[in-house]
Amino acid sequence: MATNRWLVFLKQHYTAPLELSFKQFKLGAMLFFFGGVLIYIAGTTLPPSTRQEILLLAGLVIGGFGFLIAMMAQLRMLISRLLRFFIDP
């Protein structure tokens, strides 16, 4: 029973319209870009200090989280396209 519920959930997740996955990808890309900008600004404009290290860490966390979201969305789009190619006539 629980396995069937997971299969239904996975099918709904991967057969969702690509617009939803692309919105998720855009969010991840924007977070990744923002993290990169934060790292660049903290590394070039601030003098070496604890504040600079905190901003660099925040940029790394935000950028890493954005990268993870974008890659998960990319995999979701890839699997969705494969499912449509092999399952749908």
Backbone as CSV, one residue per row, in Angstrom:
resi,resn,N_x,N_y,N_z,CA_x,CA_y,CA_z,C_x,C_y,C_z
1,MET,0.825,-1.196,0.000,0.000,0.000,0.000,0.871,1.262,0.000
2,ALA,1.896,1.279,0.854,2.772,2.448,0.914,3.584,2.579,-0.369
3,THR,3.963,1.455,-0.969,4.737,1.487,-2.201,3.906,2.084,-3.329
4,ASN,2.640,1.718,-3.389,1.750,2.242,-4.413,1.601,3.761,-4.278
5,ARG,1.528,4.229,-3.047,1.409,5.663,-2.800,2.658,6.399,-3.294
6,TRP,3.829,5.811,-3.079,5.071,6.408,-3.554,5.113,6.441,-5.072
7,LEU,4.664,5.381,-5.706,4.658,5.353,-7.166,3.738,6.418,-7.742
8,VAL,2.588,6.600,-7.124,1.655,7.640,-7.573,2.277,9.021,-7.380
9,PHE,2.921,9.219,-6.236,3.570,10.502,-5.977,4.675,10.765,-6.984
10,LEU,5.517,9.773,-7.251,6.616,9.956,-8.204,6.093,10.216,-9.610
11,LYS,5.025,9.515,-9.996,4.456,9.733,-11.320,3.904,11.150,-11.438
12,GLN,3.220,11.630,-10.412,2.703,13.001,-10.433,3.840,14.016,-10.464
13,HIS,4.899,13.731,-9.721,6.032,14.654,-9.647,6.738,14.771,-10.989
14,TYR,6.965,13.642,-11.646,7.743,13.654,-12.882,6.906,13.880,-14.138
15,THR,5.599,13.821,-14.037,4.767,14.118,-15.203,4.120,15.495,-15.096
16,ALA,4.562,16.277,-14.123,4.053,17.643,-13.981,4.497,18.461,-15.198
17,PRO,3.785,19.522,-15.513,4.188,20.364,-16.646,5.612,20.900,-16.464
18,LEU,6.308,21.043,-17.570,7.700,21.500,-17.515,7.812,22.930,-17.005
19,GLU,6.726,23.694,-17.059,6.762,25.062,-16.551,7.083,25.085,-15.058
20,LEU,6.550,24.108,-14.318,6.824,24.046,-12.882,8.296,23.745,-12.620
21,SER,8.828,22.810,-13.374,10.247,22.478,-13.208,11.128,23.649,-13.605
22,PHE,10.728,24.363,-14.643,11.537,25.493,-15.083,11.506,26.630,-14.062
23,LYS,10.369,26.826,-13.378,10.304,27.828,-12.313,11.267,27.454,-11.187
24,GLN,11.305,26.164,-10.848,12.222,25.688,-9.828,13.668,25.915,-10.278
25,PHE,13.952,25.655,-11.553,15.297,25.863,-12.083,15.685,27.337,-12.026
26,LYS,14.757,28.224,-12.387,15.042,29.659,-12.351,15.350,30.119,-10.926
27,LEU,14.595,29.618,-9.953,14.857,29.971,-8.560,16.261,29.529,-8.155
28,GLY,16.619,28.304,-8.495,17.951,27.815,-8.158,19.046,28.609,-8.836
29,ALA,18.842,28.955,-10.102,19.852,29.730,-10.829,20.002,31.129,-10.226
30,MET,18.896,31.738,-9.828,18.978,33.070,-9.223,19.685,33.020,-7.875
31,LEU,19.396,32.001,-7.066,20.080,31.870,-5.780,21.573,31.623,-5.984
32,PHE,21.899,30.790,-6.964,23.298,30.517,-7.260,24.018,31.799,-7.686
33,PHE,23.385,32.566,-8.546,23.969,33.827,-9.006,24.119,34.807,-7.845
34,PHE,23.095,34.910,-7.005,23.159,35.818,-5.856,24.280,35.417,-4.909
35,GLY,24.434,34.121,-4.679,25.530,33.650,-3.835,26.879,33.998,-4.434
36,GLY,27.015,33.847,-5.738,28.265,34.210,-6.402,28.563,35.694,-6.308
37,VAL,27.544,36.515,-6.477,27.718,37.965,-6.359,28.115,38.331,-4.939
38,LEU,27.491,37.694,-3.959,27.821,37.968,-2.556,29.270,37.584,-2.261
39,ILE,29.720,36.458,-2.789,31.109,36.040,-2.604,32.057,37.047,-3.259
40,TYR,31.730,37.465,-4.464,32.583,38.417,-5.180,32.673,39.748,-4.438
41,ILE,31.535,40.263,-4.012,31.520,41.557,-3.323,32.268,41.472,-1.998
42,ALA,32.020,40.401,-1.243,32.700,40.266,0.050,34.203,40.090,-0.134
43,GLY,34.606,39.405,-1.181,36.027,39.173,-1.393,36.782,40.361,-1.943
44,THR,36.096,41.252,-2.649,36.802,42.363,-3.288,36.651,43.688,-2.559
45,THR,35.568,43.913,-1.863,35.343,45.233,-1.264,35.600,45.291,0.232
46,LEU,35.485,44.179,0.920,35.649,44.211,2.373,37.084,43.855,2.766
47,PRO,37.591,44.515,3.788,38.922,44.141,4.286,38.832,42.796,5.021
48,PRO,39.938,42.062,5.101,39.907,40.781,5.825,39.430,40.977,7.263
49,SER,38.319,40.348,7.588,37.746,40.474,8.926,36.742,39.347,9.128
50,THR,36.179,39.323,10.306,35.159,38.326,10.613,33.906,38.573,9.781
51,ARG,33.592,39.838,9.577,32.418,40.182,8.760,32.568,39.661,7.331
52,GLN,33.763,39.789,6.763,34.011,39.277,5.426,33.833,37.760,5.392
53,GLU,34.348,37.074,6.389,34.225,35.615,6.428,32.766,35.174,6.560
54,ILE,31.998,35.911,7.342,30.575,35.577,7.504,29.827,35.775,6.193
55,LEU,30.116,36.873,5.484,29.465,37.111,4.192,29.904,36.084,3.146
56,LEU,31.171,35.693,3.180,31.633,34.647,2.266,30.937,33.320,2.556
57,LEU,30.794,32.996,3.832,30.093,31.763,4.202,28.629,31.818,3.772
58,ALA,27.987,32.977,3.975,26.592,33.126,3.548,26.478,32.966,2.036
59,GLY,27.409,33.549,1.297,27.404,33.407,-0.157,27.597,31.967,-0.591
60,LEU,28.478,31.256,0.080,28.698,29.837,-0.241,27.460,29.004,0.042
61,VAL,26.807,29.260,1.172,25.604,28.491,1.525,24.479,28.796,0.544
62,ILE,24.257,30.068,0.255,23.190,30.450,-0.680,23.480,29.909,-2.069
63,GLY,24.715,30.063,-2.531,25.091,29.558,-3.846,24.993,28.045,-3.934
64,GLY,25.426,27.354,-2.892,25.329,25.894,-2.873,23.889,25.414,-2.864
65,PHE,23.053,26.086,-2.094,21.637,25.729,-2.051,20.978,25.980,-3.399
66,GLY,21.318,27.089,-4.031,20.786,27.393,-5.359,21.228,26.372,-6.388
67,PHE,22.500,25.963,-6.318,23.011,24.942,-7.234,22.246,23.641,-7.058
68,LEU,22.001,23.254,-5.808,21.259,22.023,-5.533,19.846,22.093,-6.092
69,ILE,19.160,23.198,-5.888,17.796,23.361,-6.397,17.790,23.307,-7.918
70,ALA,18.738,23.994,-8.551,18.786,24.013,-10.015,19.074,22.621,-10.583
71,MET,19.975,21.890,-9.962,20.303,20.550,-10.461,19.139,19.572,-10.250
72,MET,18.436,19.712,-9.129,17.263,18.859,-8.909,16.187,19.155,-9.946
73,ALA,16.003,20.414,-10.288,15.025,20.778,-11.314,15.462,20.262,-12.677
74,GLN,16.751,20.338,-12.962,17.255,19.844,-14.238,17.041,18.332,-14.364
75,LEU,17.302,17.602,-13.291,17.053,16.155,-13.308,15.567,15.846,-13.458
76,ARG,14.744,16.662,-12.801,13.300,16.466,-12.921,12.840,16.666,-14.357
77,MET,13.375,17.693,-15.028,13.007,17.919,-16.424,13.514,16.794,-17.316
78,LEU,14.712,16.312,-17.055,15.274,15.230,-17.857,14.460,13.951,-17.700
79,ILE,14.154,13.587,-16.469,13.364,12.375,-16.228,11.970,12.523,-16.810
80,SER,11.388,13.700,-16.695,10.060,13.940,-17.255,10.057,13.747,-18.764
81,ARG,11.079,14.267,-19.429,11.159,14.109,-20.887,11.384,12.657,-21.273
82,LEU,12.206,11.955,-20.528,12.431,10.534,-20.811,11.159,9.717,-20.626
83,LEU,10.419,10.008,-19.559,9.162,9.291,-19.317,8.162,9.554,-20.438
84,ARG,8.075,10.792,-20.863,7.147,11.108,-21.957,7.570,10.455,-23.253
85,PHE,8.868,10.339,-23.471,9.360,9.727,-24.708,9.114,8.221,-24.717
86,PHE,9.351,7.555,-23.599,9.230,6.100,-23.573,7.852,5.586,-23.219
87,ILE,7.082,6.320,-22.420,5.784,5.822,-21.961,4.639,6.327,-22.832
88,ASP,4.635,7.628,-23.126,3.543,8.169,-23.938,3.726,7.756,-25.394
89,PRO,2.630,7.417,-26.038,2.748,7.000,-27.444,2.987,8.163,-28.388
